[in-house]
Amino acid sequence: MRYKHMKYIRRNLIFLFILFVVSGVSLFAQVEFKALAPEAVVAGSQFKVVYTINSEAKDLRVQHPADFDVLMGPSQMTSQSTSFVNGKRSDELTISYTYILMAKAEGTFKIPAATIKVANSTYTSNELSIKVLPPDKTSDAGQQSGQQNGASASSTGVSDNDIFMRMIVSRNNVYEQEGFLVTFKLYFTRWPSVTNYKFPEFEGFHKQDIELPEQKNAVLEQYNGRNYQAVTLYQVILFPQRTGKITIEKGSFDAAIRVPIQQRSQSIFDDFFGPQTRTVNKTLTTSPVTIDVKPLPSGKPADFSGAVGNFTMNTNINATELKANEAVTITTKISGTGNIRLMKNPEVKFPNDFDIYDPKISVDTRVSTGGVSGSKTIEYMAIPRFGGEFEIPAIRFSYFDPKSATYKTLTSESYTLKVERGEEGENSPAVTNYNNRESVRFLGQDIRYLKVKGIHFESQESLFYGSLLFYLSYIVPALLFIVFFFIYRKQMKENANIALKRTKRANRMAVKRLKNAGKLLKENKKEAFYEEVLRALWGYLSDKLNIPQSDLTKDNVANELSKYGVGDELISEFMAILNDCEFARYAPSQAPDAMDRIYGQTVDAIGKMENTIKK
């Protein structure tokens, strides 16, 4: 009995030991050891470096550079907190080690990572980088200039040197479509409240905003020999859309600053409640900045699509062996940094016997101070209608690299397709809405047989025999058969003639897309509206002229329309709508009725084109 009892105790002790080890490992896995310090300090001033850990620890080891004097430390402080979440208790322990340092020289210095021990494990903190600024060189001059500003300083107590706004551009000289950074930064000596942001319109640029944290932290920064607290309020990447000198207009902001009231005698209440203050309101403006936009150099490759930056390209195909009437998809992914959203798609040259559909495009970008990076994925889909062996040439993508000021070309491999005869025959017609691959379907037959009811004959003595109705009963079916025969032949020819089929559906598809554009217009979705109008126009011209969209340009469209007898006035109207849509997609502001006007002009232009080109 005693042996069984000891065995029971031993088993429980082993279980508790395992539980302790597991919980100990879990605890150690959650240990966090951090180092904190200001990003910038002034030479000769004191600052804190704090190391925190959320567990009992020992043997802290820190290495401070010789350029810093250690005035005090480490001073240790322990804090504990308890919280209850869903009835569960949670204890949190924080131990901090604080050093007081003073920088002796200007420059940027690194404080190596510190180490500390928790039980038998060693943990390492993060490394610190601290920028040491020189002391104010114009503090006295700044006060004197503030006094000389009259009302600007004496009446308000806040001079233009105490708080101001700057618009900082990363480069003033760029190529067309080359991105650059614009930063709006606030400098101040007393923390203000800034409202009524009015940033420039950035006319002539396509802009992509950089997402900034809602909680904005001030960083010490020196400007014109004086140290300020600086906060970044807004950052944007701009892509110039035309060449020449483009001016970014000024921005304006309203600031409210609390300043102490100058009193002749100090009251004893000031020591208890603090000095009395009042609010000073100022309007801050930035100076305009002119950007010199250079045109892209000559020698553009034939397949240059307007891409500016640094890119790579990957392509793949879903199948190289398939049957007639099965879809083949080529996926092209262009990755890199530059004007990803603005560049055009590279051309994929499918064989002439293939039905080509609108590509599916997805764009994934990230905007940072380094520019716009990410990828653009294009899925090209086509359907072969006949069996055989077909060659898809290599895909070429050219871009301009502004760093080397040269054009570069990326080339994929070529693809050989082996297409077998389809199960329903190579001549099986296809019906599609030309939007995506999921909506493609086939009709096995265009004609259904006619079920003819039996004819009731009467005897010769009947009044029906020899009457007009009697002869019509023979003539009408014969005429219907002849009409049906010609309609059938015409339909078969149309089904065989893909070009004619595309031409006839041009207006129908344009109307469908314009209906979608009308919905987007009502929802006031500007960019999506203009994209849908552009798809309607380019799709209509592609179908009407029987030219793949990848081969369409504004120049060859004008030439082809002239061949069909379209007047110069209508051609100019089409070109103007295309230009307006492309510009309006990225215009920061426009007239309230701009979208309604574009929509009406598009409907009217397509209607005129239908009346001009009869097929």
VOGU-3710 file (C-alpha; in Angstrom, 3 decimals, decimal comma):
1> mrykhmkyir> 0,000/0,000/0,000  2,831/2,323/0,909  4,598/1,449/-2,361  1,532/2,376/-4,405  1,272/5,688/-2,553  4,910/6,572/-3,289  4,422/5,612/-6,917  1,421/7,937/-7,115  3,408/10,836/-5,598  6,343/10,241/-7,955
11> rnliflfilf> 4,053/10,285/-10,996  2,495/13,589/-9,932  5,919/15,113/-9,327  7,023/14,098/-12,822  3,846/15,638/-14,286  4,407/18,893/-12,370  8,036/18,991/-13,492  7,036/18,575/-17,165  4,364/21,262/-16,768  6,947/23,602/-15,206
21> vvsgvslfaq> 9,418/23,000/-18,026  6,784/23,547/-20,725  5,491/26,720/-19,079  9,074/27,909/-18,584  9,866/27,413/-22,277  6,657/29,225/-23,194  7,596/32,074/-20,854  11,086/32,411/-22,295  9,728/32,344/-25,833  7,736/35,492/-25,033
31> vefkalapea> 10,604/37,510/-23,528  11,076/40,913/-25,183  14,244/42,959/-24,714  14,182/46,448/-26,313  16,390/49,519/-26,474  14,849/52,998/-26,790  16,494/56,378/-27,502  15,674/59,602/-29,427  16,491/59,610/-33,136  18,336/62,933/-32,889
41> vvagsqfkvv> 19,925/64,943/-30,076  21,961/68,142/-29,801  25,679/68,032/-29,030  26,336/68,948/-25,406  22,781/68,065/-24,277  21,714/65,157/-22,095  19,427/62,356/-23,271  18,153/58,991/-22,042  18,804/55,489/-23,313  16,362/52,979/-21,805
51> ytinseakdl> 16,519/49,164/-21,967  13,300/47,298/-21,067  12,584/43,597/-20,536  9,383/41,841/-19,466  10,954/39,155/-17,266  13,253/38,765/-14,306  16,783/39,186/-15,651  20,386/39,739/-14,661  23,839/40,565/-16,008  23,008/43,496/-18,330
61> rvqhpadfdv> 25,908/44,301/-20,647  25,936/47,584/-22,635  28,615/49,132/-24,843  28,429/52,923/-25,297  30,557/54,660/-27,974  33,463/56,795/-26,833  31,697/59,834/-28,378  29,109/59,669/-25,572  29,728/60,475/-21,910  27,793/58,285/-19,453
71> lmgpsqmtsq> 26,551/60,729/-16,818  24,405/58,251/-14,880  23,209/54,696/-14,972  21,986/52,188/-15,053  19,101/53,083/-12,761  16,692/50,161/-12,434  12,926/50,420/-12,069  10,421/47,564/-11,819  6,705/47,820/-12,523  3,982/45,191/-12,309
81> stsfvngkrs> 0,411/45,224/-13,574  -2,487/42,781/-13,376  -5,402/42,566/-15,783  -8,436/40,312/-16,142  -9,698/39,373/-19,606  -12,716/37,036/-19,878  -12,222/35,984/-16,276  -8,545/35,099/-16,806  -5,866/36,828/-14,825  -2,788/38,157/-16,608
91> deltisytyi> 0,297/39,498/-14,803  2,777/41,706/-16,606  6,254/42,539/-15,357  8,466/45,288/-16,827  12,020/46,069/-15,747  13,741/49,142/-17,194  17,401/50,165/-17,068  18,013/53,884/-17,735  21,266/55,605/-18,717  21,812/59,368/-18,961
101> lmakaegtfk> 24,238/60,165/-21,779  25,676/63,302/-23,346  26,960/63,543/-26,911  30,331/65,198/-27,323  30,616/65,469/-31,124  28,385/65,955/-34,160  27,572/63,096/-36,516  25,621/59,856/-36,634  26,605/57,190/-34,103  25,491/53,638/-33,433
111> ipaatikvan> 25,039/52,103/-29,994  25,643/48,334/-30,295  23,011/45,851/-29,170  22,981/45,100/-25,435  22,730/41,605/-23,900  21,001/40,308/-20,773  20,404/36,901/-19,199  17,050/35,372/-18,288  17,586/32,082/-16,423  20,148/30,268/-18,583
121> stytsnelsi> 19,319/32,090/-21,836  20,911/35,235/-23,262  18,782/37,838/-25,052  19,961/40,611/-27,393  18,330/44,030/-27,863  18,067/46,055/-31,034  20,866/48,353/-32,212  20,388/52,122/-31,882  21,335/54,869/-34,346  21,472/58,433/-32,994
131> kvlppdktsd> 22,102/61,581/-35,019  23,909/64,303/-33,079  23,134/67,832/-34,295  25,242/70,941/-33,647  23,901/73,501/-31,144  21,820/76,403/-32,411  24,070/78,810/-34,279  21,435/81,489/-34,786  19,531/81,462/-31,517  20,498/85,046/-30,689
141> agqqsgqqng> 20,092/86,148/-34,284  16,734/84,433/-34,408  15,517/86,348/-31,365  16,781/89,623/-32,800  15,130/88,991/-36,168  11,946/88,121/-34,365  12,019/91,460/-32,549  12,713/93,296/-35,801  9,637/91,715/-37,450  7,359/94,089/-35,614
151> asasstgvsd> 3,793/92,772/-35,530  4,911/89,348/-36,646  6,866/88,822/-33,420  6,077/91,436/-30,802  2,302/91,470/-31,044  1,855/87,721/-31,327  4,889/86,374/-29,507  5,467/83,876/-32,384  7,741/84,864/-35,264  8,017/83,298/-38,693
161> ndifmrmivs> 11,244/81,668/-37,517  9,465/79,897/-34,643  7,040/77,937/-36,822  6,896/77,411/-40,587  6,101/74,835/-43,265  8,352/73,495/-46,042  7,586/71,624/-49,265  10,632/69,423/-49,933  11,110/67,676/-53,292  13,631/64,867/-53,679
171> rnnvyeqegf> 14,614/66,058/-57,196  13,920/69,137/-59,290  15,152/67,621/-62,558  13,446/64,397/-63,725  12,383/62,565/-66,866  8,793/62,340/-68,027  6,987/59,550/-66,071  9,876/59,334/-63,571  8,610/59,356/-59,983  9,957/61,640/-57,265
181> lvtfklyftr> 9,105/62,306/-53,619  7,384/65,424/-52,270  7,260/65,966/-48,489  5,358/68,593/-46,504  7,119/69,100/-43,169  6,230/71,352/-40,230  9,024/72,971/-38,166  8,287/74,508/-34,754  9,707/75,396/-31,355  6,339/75,084/-29,561
191> wpsvtnykfp> 3,958/72,253/-30,372  1,063/73,682/-32,472  -2,336/72,461/-33,587  -2,531/72,412/-37,394  -5,872/72,416/-39,262  -7,349/73,280/-42,692  -4,789/71,460/-44,785  -4,802/72,745/-48,358  -2,290/70,826/-50,419  -1,513/71,772/-54,035
201> efegfhkqdi> -3,537/70,288/-56,894  -0,382/68,784/-58,498  -1,641/69,692/-61,968  0,358/67,925/-64,656  1,294/65,023/-62,360  -0,126/61,632/-61,499  0,110/61,256/-57,722  0,194/58,300/-55,359  -0,044/59,088/-51,640  2,214/57,550/-48,999
211> elpeqknavl> 0,294/56,259/-45,996  1,525/57,901/-42,785  0,698/56,891/-39,187  -2,154/58,793/-37,559  0,002/59,419/-34,483  2,722/61,725/-35,802  5,961/61,921/-33,827  8,258/64,946/-33,827  11,960/64,484/-34,581  14,706/66,964/-33,769
221> eqyngrnyqa> 16,099/68,484/-36,969  18,381/71,422/-37,747  17,461/73,939/-40,437  19,335/77,140/-41,267  21,546/76,726/-38,207  18,652/76,326/-35,745  17,248/73,155/-34,152  13,510/72,511/-34,514  11,003/69,819/-33,759  9,904/68,560/-37,203
231> vtlyqvilfp> 6,788/66,563/-38,152  6,030/65,096/-41,572  2,389/65,890/-42,427  2,062/64,578/-45,975  4,151/62,651/-48,507  3,343/61,811/-52,113  5,086/60,268/-55,123  4,533/62,329/-58,301  4,866/61,176/-61,926  5,063/64,058/-64,458
241> qrtgkitiek> 2,688/63,591/-67,390  4,249/66,146/-69,733  7,621/67,687/-70,451  8,849/71,194/-69,731  8,807/73,252/-66,549  5,876/72,376/-64,267  5,235/74,408/-61,113  3,827/72,815/-57,966  1,730/75,543/-56,389  1,975/76,486/-52,723
251> gsfdaairvp> 0,088/74,779/-49,907  -1,480/76,559/-46,933  -2,247/75,514/-43,353  -3,732/77,091/-40,231  -1,780/76,715/-36,987  -2,748/77,536/-33,406  0,072/77,971/-30,843  -0,275/78,396/-27,094  2,165/81,058/-25,794  2,616/82,403/-22,247
261> iqqrsqsifd> 1,279/85,871/-21,461  4,010/88,354/-20,571  3,122/89,936/-17,211  4,801/92,821/-15,435  4,607/91,126/-12,046  4,524/87,453/-11,272  1,666/86,198/-9,133  2,045/83,461/-6,507  -0,729/81,606/-8,360  1,587/81,189/-11,373
271> dffgpqtrtv> 3,760/78,814/-9,374  0,733/76,733/-8,413  -1,365/76,771/-11,586  1,399/77,538/-14,087  1,782/80,677/-16,239  -1,232/82,013/-18,087  -1,285/81,391/-21,827  -3,169/82,541/-24,895  -3,646/81,119/-28,393  -1,895/82,659/-31,379
281> nktlttspvt> -3,284/81,784/-34,829  -1,051/81,823/-37,888  -1,499/80,843/-41,533  1,473/78,903/-42,857  2,243/78,656/-46,563  4,860/76,771/-48,551  6,809/78,261/-51,418  5,997/77,039/-54,967  8,508/74,626/-56,506  9,295/74,312/-60,234
291> idvkplpsgk> 10,170/70,897/-61,647  12,160/70,634/-64,885  10,748/67,603/-66,735  12,992/66,245/-69,499  11,576/64,294/-72,456  12,619/60,676/-72,821  15,663/60,379/-75,110  15,398/59,241/-78,716  15,947/55,665/-79,779  12,814/54,201/-78,193
301> padfsgavgn> 12,362/50,485/-78,988  9,363/49,632/-81,163  7,685/47,822/-78,275  8,290/50,586/-75,699  5,067/50,935/-73,674  5,793/54,037/-71,585  7,276/52,201/-68,584  9,869/54,217/-66,650  11,771/52,668/-63,748  13,476/49,344/-63,109
311> ftmntninat> 11,551/46,126/-63,857  11,711/42,368/-64,296  9,307/40,136/-66,254  8,121/36,543/-65,803  5,754/34,694/-68,155  4,065/31,287/-68,163  1,426/29,457/-70,189  -1,319/27,197/-68,855  -0,929/24,528/-71,584  1,001/23,873/-74,769
321> elkaneavti> -1,104/20,880/-75,854  -4,854/21,362/-76,087  -7,883/20,819/-78,276  -9,625/23,239/-80,601  -12,102/25,532/-78,817  -10,192/25,198/-75,525  -8,767/28,367/-73,999  -5,049/29,037/-73,736  -3,866/31,611/-71,163  -0,497/33,353/-71,040
331> ttkisgtgni> 0,251/35,119/-67,750  2,795/37,932/-67,718  3,976/39,448/-64,424  6,005/42,666/-64,480  7,629/43,548/-61,142  9,820/46,403/-60,019  9,807/50,085/-59,093  8,388/52,862/-61,272  5,153/53,965/-62,943  3,528/50,530/-62,668
341> rlmknpevkf> -0,052/51,821/-62,824  0,590/53,994/-65,882  2,551/51,694/-68,200  0,777/49,874/-71,026  0,599/46,118/-71,403  3,171/44,291/-73,530  1,838/42,774/-76,754  1,202/39,044/-77,172  0,941/38,035/-80,840  -1,505/35,145/-81,127
351> pndfdiydpk> -2,051/33,420/-84,509  -4,678/34,959/-86,787  -7,023/31,968/-86,447  -7,342/32,482/-82,687  -10,189/34,376/-81,020  -8,528/36,936/-78,741  -10,224/38,313/-75,625  -9,652/41,329/-73,427  -6,802/40,683/-70,968  -7,447/40,415/-67,249
361> isvdtrvstg> -5,231/42,848/-65,324  -4,386/43,027/-61,619  -2,031/45,569/-60,041  -0,438/45,278/-56,594  1,656/48,272/-55,505  3,271/49,643/-52,357  4,029/53,357/-52,021  6,974/54,436/-49,851  9,573/57,175/-49,748  11,663/55,044/-52,098
371> gvsgsktiey> 8,977/55,195/-54,812  6,157/52,967/-56,067  7,058/49,283/-56,114  5,037/46,159/-56,786  3,810/44,171/-59,745  1,329/44,153/-62,625  -0,089/40,802/-63,726  -1,747/40,456/-67,143  -3,623/37,325/-68,231  -4,015/37,052/-72,012
381> maiprfggef> -6,622/34,556/-73,188  -7,259/33,211/-76,672  -9,155/30,257/-78,160  -7,873/28,271/-81,175  -10,643/27,252/-83,597  -8,648/24,799/-85,713  -6,213/21,990/-85,128  -2,545/22,263/-85,973  0,779/23,485/-84,631  1,057/27,193/-83,866
391> eipairfsyf> 3,900/29,455/-82,759  3,449/32,315/-80,259  6,485/34,610/-80,570  8,471/35,752/-77,558  6,903/38,582/-75,537  9,021/41,732/-75,442  8,752/44,442/-72,796  10,861/47,597/-73,036  11,284/50,270/-70,389  13,398/53,329/-69,724
401> dpksatyktl> 15,828/53,179/-66,792  16,337/56,766/-65,529  19,391/55,811/-63,449  21,385/54,695/-66,494  19,389/56,923/-68,910  19,009/53,949/-71,294  16,231/51,804/-72,716  16,211/48,155/-71,680  14,292/45,244/-73,195  13,104/42,082/-71,439
411> tsesytlkve> 12,246/39,047/-73,580  10,321/35,902/-72,673  10,565/32,500/-74,311  8,418/31,661/-77,324  5,676/29,028/-77,093  4,715/26,243/-79,509  1,090/25,099/-79,290  -0,124/21,716/-80,495  -3,866/21,945/-81,060  -5,916/18,818/-81,692
421> rgeegenspa> -9,236/18,739/-83,492  -12,119/19,451/-81,092  -14,727/16,849/-80,204  -17,509/18,767/-81,928  -15,441/19,615/-84,980  -13,230/22,520/-85,779  -16,008/24,596/-87,240  -18,084/24,676/-84,064  -19,042/28,293/-83,519  -18,475/29,993/-80,184
431> vtnynnresv> -20,541/32,491/-78,245  -18,878/34,683/-75,628  -19,411/37,998/-73,861  -15,670/38,806/-74,331  -15,240/39,640/-70,666  -13,536/36,642/-69,099  -12,850/32,980/-69,612  -15,606/31,765/-67,256  -18,301/33,185/-69,507  -17,248/31,339/-72,689
441> rflgqdiryl> -19,723/28,730/-73,880  -20,346/26,819/-77,101  -23,373/26,046/-79,183  -23,250/22,554/-80,608  -25,637/23,410/-83,397  -26,937/26,620/-84,876  -30,098/25,044/-86,360  -32,769/22,844/-84,909  -34,865/20,579/-87,161  -38,335/21,616/-88,155
451> kvkgihfesq> -41,218/19,505/-87,047  -43,785/19,543/-89,837  -47,306/18,565/-88,981  -49,010/16,016/-91,218  -51,053/17,359/-94,115  -54,689/16,279/-94,270  -55,888/15,455/-97,780  -59,436/15,509/-98,824  -61,127/13,835/-101,765  -61,395/15,470/-105,149
461> eslfygsllf> -64,985/16,203/-104,509  -64,013/18,398/-101,593  -64,265/22,136/-102,056  -60,676/22,463/-100,776  -59,195/20,679/-103,796  -58,256/23,150/-106,578  -58,968/26,185/-104,394  -56,578/29,064/-103,668  -55,917/27,705/-100,203  -55,024/24,366/-101,784
471> ylsyivpall> -52,274/25,935/-103,936  -51,048/28,159/-101,131  -50,521/25,109/-98,971  -47,852/24,054/-101,498  -46,438/27,450/-102,425  -46,013/28,907/-98,907  -43,939/25,978/-97,519  -41,814/26,071/-100,669  -41,201/29,810/-100,269  -40,451/29,385/-96,568
481> fivfffiyrk> -37,977/26,637/-97,373  -36,195/28,868/-99,926  -36,064/31,830/-97,492  -34,898/29,595/-94,704  -32,225/28,098/-96,962  -30,754/31,527/-97,819  -30,916/32,693/-94,193  -29,149/29,512/-93,131  -26,399/29,991/-95,713  -25,940/33,625/-94,652
491> qmkenanial> -25,738/32,621/-91,018  -23,178/29,932/-91,738  -21,048/32,433/-93,664  -21,277/34,897/-90,809  -20,307/32,238/-88,301  -17,316/31,331/-90,449  -16,329/34,974/-90,852  -15,106/35,963/-87,391  -14,200/39,466/-88,526  -17,741/40,159/-89,723
501> krtkranrma> -19,128/38,726/-86,518  -16,933/40,995/-84,403  -17,926/44,013/-86,500  -21,634/43,389/-86,006  -21,322/43,011/-82,264  -19,235/46,192/-81,874  -22,150/48,504/-81,094  -23,845/45,961/-78,830  -20,722/45,503/-76,701  -20,100/49,263/-76,567
511> vkrlknagkl> -23,655/49,880/-75,345  -23,214/47,237/-72,656  -20,009/48,820/-71,375  -21,497/52,304/-71,481  -24,353/51,061/-69,296  -21,770/49,951/-66,748  -20,099/53,351/-67,081  -23,460/55,009/-66,436  -23,785/53,102/-63,157  -20,290/54,165/-62,112
521> lkenkkeafy> -21,188/57,757/-63,044  -24,159/57,690/-60,677  -21,948/56,231/-57,931  -19,360/58,994/-58,619  -16,519/56,461/-58,981  -14,291/58,638/-61,129  -11,348/56,396/-61,958  -13,486/53,297/-62,561  -15,856/55,370/-64,755  -13,085/56,615/-67,045
531> eevlralwgy> -11,552/53,132/-67,273  -14,913/51,702/-68,363  -15,404/54,461/-70,972  -11,905/53,778/-72,334  -12,655/50,049/-72,505  -15,866/50,819/-74,376  -14,087/53,063/-76,907  -11,068/50,827/-77,532  -13,243/47,704/-77,588  -15,627/49,314/-80,077
541> lsdklnipqs> -12,792/50,394/-82,370  -11,146/46,958/-82,112  -14,347/45,161/-83,091  -15,407/47,663/-85,733  -12,030/47,786/-87,473  -11,232/44,095/-86,816  -7,869/44,965/-85,212  -6,727/43,364/-81,929  -6,620/45,860/-79,086  -2,930/45,158/-78,542
551> dltkdnvane> -2,271/46,498/-82,090  -4,400/49,625/-81,698  -2,746/53,029/-81,430  -4,142/56,487/-81,907  -2,235/56,828/-85,171  -3,378/53,629/-86,856  -6,964/54,129/-85,621  -7,106/57,490/-87,377  -5,712/55,963/-90,585  -8,103/52,994/-90,514
561> lskygvgdel> -11,143/55,178/-89,859  -10,169/57,342/-92,828  -10,168/54,230/-95,040  -13,782/53,565/-94,039  -14,796/57,073/-95,047  -15,058/58,573/-91,567  -14,646/62,334/-91,636  -11,790/64,190/-89,975  -14,195/65,929/-87,607  -15,546/62,654/-86,197
571> isefmailnd> -12,025/61,205/-85,973  -10,874/64,267/-84,027  -13,886/63,898/-81,743  -12,918/60,275/-80,965  -9,288/61,218/-80,323  -10,324/64,091/-78,041  -12,520/61,777/-75,949  -9,668/59,262/-75,593  -7,246/61,999/-74,525  -9,728/63,518/-72,065
581> cefaryapsq> -10,423/60,132/-70,457  -6,756/59,236/-70,112  -5,971/62,596/-68,518  -9,079/62,720/-66,307  -8,374/59,299/-64,752  -5,493/60,776/-62,792  -6,423/64,460/-62,673  -6,609/65,570/-59,018  -9,598/67,842/-59,670  -11,913/68,670/-62,506
591> apdamdriyg> -15,175/70,425/-63,326  -18,289/69,015/-61,585  -19,932/68,113/-64,906  -16,813/66,611/-66,510  -17,980/62,984/-66,184  -21,477/63,785/-67,529  -19,941/65,631/-70,469  -17,550/62,781/-71,342  -20,372/60,232/-71,106  -22,621/62,226/-73,434
601> qtvdaigkme> -19,830/62,831/-75,954  -18,973/59,101/-76,017  -22,568/58,000/-76,660  -22,951/60,630/-79,388  -19,632/59,744/-81,077  -20,393/55,995/-81,206  -23,842/56,765/-82,634  -22,310/58,901/-85,384  -19,761/56,173/-86,119  -22,520/53,570/-86,508
611> ntikk> -24,294/55,776/-89,034  -21,033/56,352/-90,930  -19,644/52,779/-91,088  -22,347/50,447/-92,394  -21,488/46,735/-92,501
//
